[in-house]
Amino acid sequence: MRVTCCAALAMGIILFAGCGDKVTNIYNSSELTGISGLLSPPDGGTVVATAGEQYASAIDDQGYFQLIGLKPGAYQLSVHPNHHTRRELNAIVVIPGSVNFMFVPVTNYPYPITSFYPADSAQGIYPGNTIDLATDEALNLGDLAAGVQIDPPASGRWTLILPSSGIKIPTGSAGQFRYQFIPDNGFEAGTTYHVTVSASVRTDAGAPLGRDLTFHFSTVASKPTGPLMAKLYLSSNSLTGGVALTEFRPVLSFNGCVFPDSLRLAVTIMPDVEGIWTTSGTCHDGYSMVEIGDDQPSTTATGTQFTLFPIHGVPLQAETKYSLVVSDSVFLTGSGHLPAPDTFRFTTEPYGVTAVSPPPWVTSQSPFQTVSLKFNTEMDSASVQPAFMLREVDGPVVAGRFIWDGTRSMIFDPDNKLRSGVSYLISLSRQARRATGESLSHDFESYFAVR
């Protein structure tokens, strides 16, 4: 019987029948069906799952819990941390023969609030953005309208955006209900706003929050400052180094309003990559729906963002040096161009493994773990299988069977469960060949450990 996600050895679980007249302890259940999870940040406490009957278990000091031996069905999960606000998660589905693993973020916000946006002390927020609250229980909309103070004042309205029908949906990590404050005329540029959600705001059930929630954020200045600049954002480097061949979607961001037609004239990629540059937002009054940041663009600041959509599915060549040049001779805005040509260089990954599961260096994996490899090129399965190996580090090779989904995705299913407390090595030698017959240029290795 295989376990989905993560399941460890069964802990003691208490089953409450009816009103609790009869209490049965279940230890070391062999039925690997249930719920497990991890609190973030770690905290001890208790967790109770309810679906007619109630099942309870301790949460250890590292935040881990599990409820093994549950009957299949949809459960309400009550999480009671020792040092954080409780969580109420609904519609957690348990199916026979699997353990539903979930991360449970916990906070010290007043219940039932689980998160809010913009984050406390956030900078550079777009003036057209909203204020969002996520909760585990429904709030009274009238109380929100009367009980949330924004300083300096901003007129607008609170609305329930999820669930739109009012019915229960499976709870995500952020909460089941989402509320949004939509300002009538946007927020003022270059302004710091202080938000207070009053302790008097009630849930639909009539329970007040009990204490205030306060946070503040600052909007971006009205106009970009300084000379026009460009930034290039690429997808994360692959497991073997270099820019990934698949899903190549380079993003160019500018700190000003750039004309799309001018951008297409100004950009050259060598070797040539055929594609279409598209913009994701309209720049107006010095604003657009993108951020010029250090990591990746988002939807909070001023500038213009363009994404290249290649015409061909895999437009890049493996292990090749590329350069993207933005010319300084094309007027990108109504009044200017780059002060000098901007050149961005990158190198692509080799052909071979582009994703592995379990991910590299991950610990606490299930002993029922399978191994999957995804490739950035079509592979010859007859050469890949003998070139693949799963073994204990400094130990025996693991026997198993191979399952292919097309020519780019392979699963290795061990014949027996893996050993707890042991580290494993995944390897694929360069003897593996592409479907076109060429051998891979690099060996691949990755490690993981079993709980």
Secondary structure, DSSP 8 states (H G I E B T S, - for coil): ---SS---S---EEEEETTTTEEEEE-S-S---EEEEEEES---EEEEEESSSEEEEEE-TTSEEEEES--SEEEEEEEEESSS--EEEEEEEE-TT-EEEEEEE--SS-TTEEEEES-TTEEEE-TT--EEEEESS-B-HHHHHHHEEEES---EEEEEEESTTS------TT-SEEEEEEESS---TT-EEEEEE-TT-BBTTS-B--S-EEEEEEE--SS--SS--EEEE---B-TTSSB-STT---EEEESS---HHHHHHHEEEES---EEEEESS--BTTB-S----SS---SSSSSEEEEEEESSSS---TT-EEEEEE-SSS--SSS---SS-EEEEEEB--SSEEEEES-TTEEEE-TT--EEEEESS-B-HHHHHHHEEEEETTS-B--EEEEESTTSEEEEEESS---TT-EEEEEE-TT-BBTTS-B-SS-EEEEEEE-
